[in-house]
Amino acid sequence: MTKFIRLFLAALRGSETNFTSGSINRAIFLLSVPMILEMVMESLFAVVDVFFVAKIGTEAIATVGLTESVLTIVYSIAIGLSTAATALVSRRVGEDNHRGAGTVAGQVILVSIAMSLLMGVAGFVFAENILHLMGADQRLIGNGVNFTRMIFASSPAIMLLYTLSGCLRGSGDASVAMRSLWLANGVNIVLCPVFIFGLGPIPELGVMGSAVATTIGRTIGVLYQLYALTRAKGAIQVLRSDVVPDAGLIRNLLSLAIGGTSQFLVGSASWIFLTRILSTFGSDVVAGYTIAIRIIVFTILPSWGLANAAATLVGQNLGAGQPERAETSAWRAAFCNMLFLAAVGIAFFLGATPIVGLFDNNVHVVAIAVECLRIFCLGYLFMAYGMVLSQSLNGAGDTRTPTMINIVCFWLVEIPLAYTLAHVFNWGPPGVFWSVAISETLLAGIAVLVFRRGRWKTVQV
């Protein structure tokens, strides 16, 4: 027990950043712990904002929801750049080319700022039009347009928080990425009620206060990341010369980022289509499905931490010329993920009713959510391998293959199958749930076959 505590504290401190030698199990643990906690912190942003905004009223929640739905474009590009950053930085660190890793991080900063400014300015200028296109009435637009402007104006902070975390994860300094999210969330939690409801000399800003608090929190988190990346004692160091545009490196970065962005957009679009199919069965079904998805997303955060750890391990070890260690690291992380999701799946299957009951007491909603959870759980063992191996391919710099796998499994299989089972075979909502379990199983099978072929070991980035 004492040994575990020491290892856990070492993971939080981030005392090790190069994982090309030593115990693979230790490396997975040291990387995954801070990455898991980072994932939890990322999810808290949305939860905290909605919690306080909900106390203002339905119109305020709608403003946040409509703005966030459009902001998905910013998030998707940020995730793509973060994926590319992790792949490139981890490869340079594995090659023991820390100066090259610093240059990559500098170009990531440059591209992130340039792209976020383009989207931020457009969102700020056309905020009213955006809310109108999303179906908002004039009253909501009048009350919420400043919130939308503020959020889009904060696009650089949103994007850098993602992309700099990708650089830090790739360098093996996952603990700094974790602490930056802790800091950003802590500030947001404290300032949200202050700016929304007013406190002392601070006036009551309503929903606009949520945007102000979130922007300040994210900005402070980014400043901490920049400090960590520019200090001489960091895992990598970004110099002023690293931010001078390098056309070749930028092309390479964007090429990899397109794959990461596409993967996110493909997945997001598939969930939208599934929700549309379920909406034909009534609001109770959509509500039950929404609750089940929220529960699932929160509980698989540790899985994403393991997947991100595998990506860093694969990138660093390929850079060090150790493809076999990279492969072993990915399989080991996938097995650990399978054990975790198997435990979660059993817990959900047996305790679905009381778990869902914590969120809603409507009998029909609970019944749908319970059925959804239990069917999804049947695909958990396969999902464990699919998540880790897909992210391992990303870590190797092969972002195109996971994108193609996602398109096949989610767009060519999951969506048509969901409609067919639900409406043609008259399975109803369970047909949609089964389509998810089946497509996730297919994705895992394809990912295993592709990973075993080993072409990712020769990808040059």
Backbone hydrogen bonds, N-H to C=O, Kabsch-Sander energy under -0.5 kcal/mol:
donor,donor_aa,acceptor,acceptor_aa,energy
5,I,1,M,-2.2
6,R,2,T,-2.3
7,L,3,K,-2.2
8,F,4,F,-2.7
9,L,5,I,-2.6
10,A,6,R,-2.0
11,A,7,L,-2.0
12,L,8,F,-1.9
13,R,9,L,-2.2
14,G,10,A,-1.9
15,S,10,A,-1.3
19,F,17,T,-0.6
27,A,23,S,-1.8
28,I,24,I,-2.7
29,F,25,N,-2.1
30,L,26,R,-2.9
31,L,27,A,-2.0
32,S,28,I,-2.8
33,V,29,F,-2.1
35,M,31,L,-1.4
36,I,32,S,-2.9
37,L,33,V,-2.1
38,E,34,P,-1.9
39,M,35,M,-2.1
40,V,36,I,-2.0
41,M,37,L,-1.9
42,E,38,E,-2.2
43,S,39,M,-1.9
44,L,40,V,-1.2
45,F,41,M,-0.9
45,F,42,E,-0.7
46,A,42,E,-0.6
47,V,43,S,-1.4
48,V,44,L,-3.1
49,D,45,F,-2.1
50,V,46,A,-2.2
51,F,47,V,-2.3
52,F,48,V,-2.0
53,V,49,D,-2.7
54,A,50,V,-2.3
55,K,52,F,-1.0
56,I,53,V,-2.0
57,G,53,V,-1.2
61,I,57,G,-1.7
62,A,58,T,-2.5
63,T,59,E,-2.0
64,V,60,A,-2.1
65,G,61,I,-2.8
66,L,62,A,-2.8
67,T,63,T,-2.2
68,E,64,V,-2.7
69,S,65,G,-1.9
70,V,66,L,-1.4
71,L,67,T,-2.3
72,T,68,E,-0.6
73,I,70,V,-1.7
74,V,71,L,-0.5
75,Y,71,L,-2.3
76,S,72,T,-2.8
77,I,73,I,-1.9
78,A,74,V,-2.3
79,I,75,Y,-2.7
80,G,76,S,-2.1
81,L,77,I,-2.5
82,S,78,A,-2.3
83,T,79,I,-2.3
84,A,80,G,-2.1
85,A,81,L,-2.6
86,T,82,S,-2.3
87,A,83,T,-2.0
88,L,84,A,-2.5
89,V,85,A,-2.7
90,S,86,T,-2.2
91,R,87,A,-1.5
92,R,88,L,-2.1
93,V,89,V,-2.5
94,G,90,S,-2.3
95,E,91,R,-1.6
96,D,93,V,-1.6
97,N,92,R,-3.0
98,H,96,D,-0.8
101,A,97,N,-1.9
102,G,98,H,-2.0
103,T,99,R,-1.8
104,V,100,G,-2.1
105,A,101,A,-2.2
106,G,102,G,-2.1
107,Q,103,T,-2.1
108,V,104,V,-2.2
109,I,105,A,-2.2
110,L,106,G,-2.1
111,V,107,Q,-2.8
112,S,108,V,-2.5
113,I,109,I,-2.3
114,A,110,L,-2.2
115,M,111,V,-2.6
116,S,112,S,-2.3
117,L,113,I,-2.2
118,L,114,A,-1.6
119,M,115,M,-2.1
120,G,116,S,-3.0
121,V,117,L,-2.7
122,A,118,L,-1.7
123,G,119,M,-2.6
124,F,120,G,-2.3
125,V,121,V,-2.6
126,F,122,A,-2.4
127,A,124,F,-0.9
130,I,126,F,-2.4
131,L,127,A,-2.2
132,H,128,E,-2.3
133,L,129,N,-2.7
134,M,130,I,-1.6
135,G,132,H,-1.6
136,A,131,L,-2.5
141,I,137,D,-2.4
142,G,138,Q,-2.5
143,N,139,R,-2.0
144,G,140,L,-2.4
145,V,141,I,-1.9
148,T,144,G,-2.0
149,R,145,V,-2.4
150,M,146,N,-2.4
151,I,147,F,-2.5
152,F,148,T,-2.3
153,A,149,R,-2.3
154,S,150,M,-1.1
155,S,152,F,-1.7
157,A,154,S,-0.6
158,I,154,S,-2.0
159,M,155,S,-2.9
160,L,156,P,-2.6
161,L,157,A,-1.9
162,Y,158,I,-1.1
163,T,159,M,-2.9
164,L,160,L,-2.7
165,S,161,L,-0.7
166,G,162,Y,-1.7
167,C,163,T,-1.8
168,L,164,L,-2.5
169,R,165,S,-2.8
170,G,166,G,-2.2
171,S,167,C,-1.8
172,G,169,R,-1.2
173,D,168,L,-1.9
174,A,172,G,-1.0
176,V,173,D,-0.9
177,A,173,D,-1.2
178,M,174,A,-2.3
179,R,175,S,-2.4
180,S,176,V,-2.2
181,L,177,A,-1.4
182,W,178,M,-2.1
183,L,179,R,-2.7
184,A,180,S,-2.4
185,N,181,L,-2.5
186,G,182,W,-2.8
187,V,183,L,-2.3
188,N,184,A,-2.0
189,I,185,N,-3.0
190,V,186,G,-1.9
191,L,187,V,-2.7
192,C,188,N,-2.4
194,V,190,V,-0.7
195,F,191,L,-2.8
196,I,192,C,-2.6
197,F,193,P,-1.9
198,G,194,V,-1.1
199,L,202,I,-1.0
202,I,199,L,-2.1
205,L,195,F,-2.3
205,L,203,P,-0.6
206,G,196,I,-2.0
208,M,205,L,-1.2
209,G,206,G,-1.3
210,S,206,G,-0.7
210,S,207,V,-0.7
211,A,207,V,-1.1
212,V,208,M,-2.0
213,A,209,G,-2.6
214,T,210,S,-2.5
215,T,211,A,-2.3
216,I,212,V,-2.4
217,G,213,A,-2.5
218,R,214,T,-2.6
219,T,215,T,-2.5
220,I,216,I,-2.4
221,G,217,G,-2.0
222,V,218,R,-2.4
223,L,219,T,-2.5
224,Y,220,I,-1.9
225,Q,221,G,-1.8
226,L,222,V,-2.8
227,Y,223,L,-2.1
228,A,224,Y,-2.2
229,L,225,Q,-2.2
230,T,226,L,-1.3
231,R,227,Y,-1.2
234,G,231,R,-1.2
238,V,229,L,-3.0
239,L,237,Q,-0.6
242,D,239,L,-1.2
243,V,240,R,-1.4
244,V,241,S,-1.1
247,A,245,P,-0.5
250,I,246,D,-2.7
251,R,247,A,-2.3
252,N,248,G,-2.0
253,L,249,L,-2.6
254,L,250,I,-2.8
255,S,251,R,-2.3
256,L,252,N,-2.0
257,A,253,L,-2.4
258,I,254,L,-2.1
259,G,255,S,-0.8
260,G,256,L,-1.5
261,T,257,A,-2.9
262,S,258,I,-2.5
263,Q,259,G,-2.2
264,F,260,G,-1.6
265,L,261,T,-2.5
266,V,262,S,-2.9
267,G,263,Q,-2.1
268,S,264,F,-2.7
269,A,265,L,-2.7
270,S,266,V,-1.9
271,W,267,G,-1.7
272,I,268,S,-1.8
273,F,269,A,-2.2
274,L,270,S,-2.2
275,T,271,W,-2.3
276,R,272,I,-2.0
277,I,273,F,-2.2
278,L,274,L,-2.4
279,S,275,T,-1.8
280,T,276,R,-0.5
280,T,277,I,-1.0
281,F,278,L,-2.1
282,G,279,S,-1.3
286,V,282,G,-1.6
287,A,283,S,-2.8
288,G,284,D,-2.4
289,Y,285,V,-2.5
290,T,286,V,-2.6
291,I,287,A,-2.2
292,A,288,G,-2.2
293,I,289,Y,-2.5
294,R,290,T,-2.3
295,I,291,I,-2.2
296,I,292,A,-2.5
297,V,293,I,-3.1
298,F,294,R,-1.9
299,T,295,I,-2.0
300,I,296,I,-1.6
301,L,298,F,-1.0
304,W,300,I,-1.6
305,G,301,L,-1.9
306,L,302,P,-2.1
307,A,303,S,-2.3
308,N,304,W,-2.6
309,A,305,G,-2.0
310,A,306,L,-2.3
311,A,307,A,-1.9
312,T,308,N,-2.0
313,L,309,A,-2.4
314,V,310,A,-2.6
315,G,311,A,-2.3
316,Q,312,T,-2.7
317,N,313,L,-2.2
318,L,314,V,-2.1
319,G,315,G,-2.0
320,A,316,Q,-1.6
321,G,318,L,-1.4
322,Q,317,N,-3.2
326,A,322,Q,-2.0
327,E,323,P,-2.4
328,T,324,E,-2.6
329,S,325,R,-2.3
330,A,326,A,-1.8
331,W,327,E,-2.3
332,R,328,T,-2.5
333,A,329,S,-2.3
334,A,330,A,-2.4
335,F,331,W,-2.2
336,C,332,R,-2.2
337,N,333,A,-2.2
338,M,334,A,-2.2
339,L,335,F,-2.1
340,F,336,C,-2.1
341,L,337,N,-2.9
342,A,338,M,-2.2
343,A,339,L,-1.7
344,V,340,F,-2.2
345,G,341,L,-2.9
346,I,342,A,-2.2
347,A,343,A,-2.1
348,F,344,V,-2.7
349,F,345,G,-2.6
350,L,346,I,-2.3
351,G,347,A,-2.5
352,A,348,F,-0.8
355,I,351,G,-1.9
356,V,352,A,-2.7
357,G,353,T,-2.2
358,L,354,P,-0.6
358,L,355,I,-1.0
359,F,356,V,-2.2
360,D,356,V,-1.5
366,V,362,N,-2.9
367,A,363,V,-2.1
368,I,364,H,-1.9
369,A,365,V,-2.5
370,V,366,V,-2.7
371,E,367,A,-2.1
372,C,368,I,-2.5
373,L,369,A,-2.6
374,R,370,V,-2.3
375,I,371,E,-2.1
376,F,372,C,-2.5
377,C,373,L,-2.1
378,L,374,R,-0.7
378,L,375,I,-0.9
379,G,376,F,-1.9
380,Y,377,C,-1.5
383,M,379,G,-2.6
384,A,380,Y,-2.2
385,Y,381,L,-0.9
386,G,382,F,-2.3
387,M,383,M,-2.7
388,V,384,A,-1.5
389,L,385,Y,-2.5
390,S,386,G,-1.9
391,Q,387,M,-2.0
392,S,388,V,-2.0
393,L,389,L,-1.9
394,N,390,S,-1.7
395,G,391,Q,-2.4
396,A,392,S,-1.5
397,G,394,N,-1.6
398,D,393,L,-2.3
399,T,397,G,-1.1
403,T,399,T,-1.1
404,M,400,R,-2.2
405,I,401,T,-2.4
406,N,402,P,-2.4
407,I,403,T,-2.3
408,V,404,M,-2.3
409,C,405,I,-2.7
410,F,406,N,-3.0
411,W,406,N,-0.7
411,W,407,I,-1.4
412,L,407,I,-1.8
413,V,408,V,-0.8
414,E,409,C,-2.3
415,I,410,F,-1.6
417,L,413,V,-2.4
418,A,414,E,-2.5
419,Y,415,I,-2.1
420,T,416,P,-2.5
421,L,417,L,-2.9
422,A,418,A,-2.2
423,H,419,Y,-2.8
424,V,419,Y,-1.0
424,V,420,T,-0.7
425,F,420,T,-2.6
427,W,421,L,-2.9
428,G,422,A,-1.5
431,G,428,G,-1.6
432,V,428,G,-0.8
432,V,429,P,-0.9
433,F,429,P,-1.9
434,W,430,P,-2.7
435,S,431,G,-1.6
436,V,432,V,-1.3
437,A,433,F,-1.8
438,I,434,W,-2.7
439,S,435,S,-2.3
440,E,436,V,-2.4
441,T,437,A,-1.7
442,L,438,I,-2.3
443,L,439,S,-2.6
444,A,440,E,-2.1
445,G,441,T,-2.1
446,I,442,L,-2.5
447,A,443,L,-2.7
448,V,444,A,-2.5
449,L,445,G,-2.0
450,V,446,I,-2.8
451,F,447,A,-2.6
452,R,448,V,-2.4
453,R,449,L,-1.4
454,G,450,V,-0.9
454,G,451,F,-0.6
457,K,454,G,-1.6
458,T,455,R,-1.6
459,V,456,W,-1.1
461,V,459,V,-0.5
